[in-house]
Each structure stands twice: as structure tokens, then as C-alpha cells.
């Protein structure tokens, strides 16, 4: 177990950093004394515990209780690294299990401030099995729809990282913290230390954000507001249309207003709870009041060209317009990230939380699909509606993507959308390239912009498969009926936005 450094914040200081003047009410589990020198009779263990208690003022390596972060009540648990390296023994397990049960009984989110060197060797297998207790308590909290946030401090290693830390719904890390399953004394001597840092774990998609200490309270407050618990949230409104650079902001077009006759409801007047309607973002006017309608593409070739136009607004612009606060989820938790897919939770101008998954116009990689599935399932468990923005020429099809499990990742995303009990709202903002795009589309609640298309296959590839000359690509695009108005006519899209 690493030694406690003088510059490491104590457990109580870590809590005070979040709660400030709101304070913290400590709880304790019922007394459960250990036998002399612990369950193994380890010579000198009682004396070591006494020295640790005298040095830190704590009875164990974890303390827990209730507090308020920002304006949100929660259960907080905090590790005291100065007490035997923040290690987990049986009485640590008692406190951890009690913290999770307190959150469950009071229906509060749990925030864990982790700094640990792992299991306590002086208690042997009794210490190691505390990880099973923590895992079981975490599962009960998940089943109850209550969120778990971990803030990993320096160091967070061993079983504490593999349960309380990495097992949380959202993982935030302090800059420079040592984070990894293998502690500094047990890893290979030639191991790259960056891989065991907060920044390295972020790069590998294991940490959602590296947050400086002076920004931590605001970050945790936003996350608590976004994750809940919530009751009966409405569907995510359809984002308003954004203009191509240099063009006026268009208004929303209904299926009837587009002259399609498909009978799908208008963007602002569809059935309650459908998610149809324009988004107000942080207080912007609705798309219906924003100016003249943008023209629909006359041909399939034009629809594809407009979707591929580099001046067309991308996901980043739509998300910035839609949300007042965005809280990214980063990575697939399997060692990879996809910069072409944005995931997370956000707060709209009226405070409504919405989870988002947004493609950025690039081929989506397996890590992106896994991150999308992770986000959708978390939102579903917490009762938060989901918004997906579709914009990809298709799934990545290189050899690396195949080796990384492209098919399985896409299948898992389809399954996450299909199983979601919360409403999922989709806006196609650009290219809808085959199954790689469809995996993120909500059945019966997909909307399209005037600068989008959706097709079973790209027209160029379709023409090549049919052995047609390139001059017939446009005619092939028309045959595919991929224009926005075609998608409404075919019953795939509910409305055209802009």
C-alpha cells in the first residue's frame, strides 16, 4: 500500500470541498469489533491501527454520511488515505455497505471520493471479500434507479478502483491522480506510468472527465442535477433547425406542410410525449418563428450533396444550441474512444435533463457504438429521456474496426435503443448511412432536417453493385428515395425540421 503524502487532502477536507457551508452529517454503522490483531491474528495489526487513528483522527479508512452539494442532497463516502493507505478491511466494508444502504433507504444519489491502495493484507481473504460486498451493494443501488458518481483522487488503485471507482455511473478524476488496478509497487518495472494516471485513463476511455479541484463542486452539482433521481420526465424536444452558413434560420416543416401527405404529425403538434416539438436550448426562439422555410431537395443527388456540404451545421452546433450545460461521458469502458461520436447528459435552459448521443459526420467506430449503448442504458435506468443526432456515412469498415467488434457493437446499440423504456427522440442532421446510422434512430420518433438523407446504401455504392456507370449515380439516388420528403412518405420519419 502506498504511503500517505503530506499534500493529499484528508477524507474530511475532500468532503468539505464539495459541501462547503452546507455541511456534512456523519453516520456510523453498528459496532462490530475485530478479534485481537484482526481475523488473521497478524502481529502488530492492532498497534498499526492505533497509530493510524492517532495520526488521522479517524476510526477507519472510510467515513460516510449525508450532505448537500450545490443544491442537491446526496450520500457521500470518502476514503482517508492516511489510515493504512485507504485500504479496505472488514470494518471498511461495513462502512461502505452502510453508505450504499443509506443511499438506497433515502433514495439519494451516492458520491464517492476515492483514495485507496487496495485491500488490506493484514486481514487477508476477509479483506478481499469486501469487494464482493461493495459490488452487491452497488447493484442494489443501480436496480433502484439511483445514480453513483465517483471522484478518484490520488491514488486510486486496486480493488477500490475496480469497485467503488470504476464501477460508478460517472467517473471524474483529479488532475495528476494515480489511477489504475495495479498499484505502483506491483506493476511491471517498465510499465508506462502515464497509463496509470488520470489523464491516461481518460485517454483510454475509462474516466469521463479530469476536473481541477476548484471546478469539482460545480461539476458534481451539474451531474447530480442531470442524473437525478427523477420522476416522469417528458420526452426530449426535437432540436430546432440550424441554418447552413450564410443562410437564414429556417422554420420547422410538418409532414403536411412539406406537401408529402404522409399524415405524420407536425414538429410542434404531434401526440403528447412523442418528443416532437422544437427545442429552446438555453432560451432561443423556436424554429417555427425563425423565418421562411428552407427549400426541400428536388432530387436524390441534391439531397446527398446538401448532407455532405461542409457548411452544413454539425452535431456540435446542434448540441450547443440545445443545451445550457453539457456533461460528456467519455469512452466505451473497454479501452477505446471515438472522437466522432459525442455522448453525455445535458441540462436545457429550463433545467430539463436529457441524455444525448450524437454522430459527427464521420464513420462511427466500435468504441462509439459501445459508448452510445452505455449512455442509452444509463439514461434508461435513471429515467432520463434520450436525444440522438444521426450523421454518419456509415459504420467504420476498416480491418481495425472489424477486429474491434464492429458487428457486436452495432448490435448492442440496436438492442439498447430497442430496450429503452424512456422516450428516445432522433433528428437526422446529415448523412444517414445504412445500418451504422439506423442503430441510433428511434423507431416511430425519428425526424429529419432539410439537409439530410437516409439510405440503405450510398448511391455511389449502389450504382457500383448494380454495375451502372458513374453517370447514373443520380438516377440511382432517386430510385433509393432517400430525400427528407421521401422518408416521411415512406413512414420512416415523422416530420421535416427546417
Secondary structure as UniProt FT lines:
FT   TURN            6..7
FT   HELIX           11..19
FT   HELIX           20..22
FT   STRAND          24..27
FT   TURN            36..41
FT   TURN            43..44
FT   HELIX           45..56
FT   STRAND          62..69
FT   TURN            70..71
FT   STRAND          72..79
FT   TURN            81..83
FT   HELIX           84..86
FT   HELIX           90..106
FT   STRAND          109..116
FT   HELIX           121..123
FT   HELIX           124..128
FT   HELIX           130..143
FT   TURN            144..145
FT   STRAND          148..157
FT   HELIX           158..160
FT   HELIX           161..165
FT   TURN            166..167
FT   STRAND          170..173
FT   TURN            175..176
FT   STRAND          178..180
FT   TURN            184..186
FT   TURN            189..190
FT   HELIX           193..196
FT   HELIX           198..203
FT   TURN            204..205
FT   STRAND          209..210
FT   HELIX           213..215
FT   HELIX           216..227
FT   TURN            245..246
FT   TURN            255..259
FT   TURN            267..269
FT   TURN            272..273
FT   TURN            281..283
FT   HELIX           287..289
FT   HELIX           300..307
FT   TURN            310..311
FT   HELIX           315..322
FT   STRAND          325..329
FT   TURN            339..340
FT   STRAND          341..347
FT   TURN            349..350
FT   STRAND          353..359
FT   HELIX           366..382
FT   STRAND          386..392
FT   HELIX           399..403
FT   TURN            404..405
FT   HELIX           406..419
FT   STRAND          424..433
FT   HELIX           434..438
FT   TURN            439..440
FT   TURN            443..444
FT   STRAND          446..449
FT   TURN            450..451
FT   STRAND          453..455
FT   HELIX           459..465
FT   TURN            466..467
FT   HELIX           470..472
FT   HELIX           473..480
FT   HELIX           484..489
FT   TURN            490..491
FT   STRAND          496..497
//
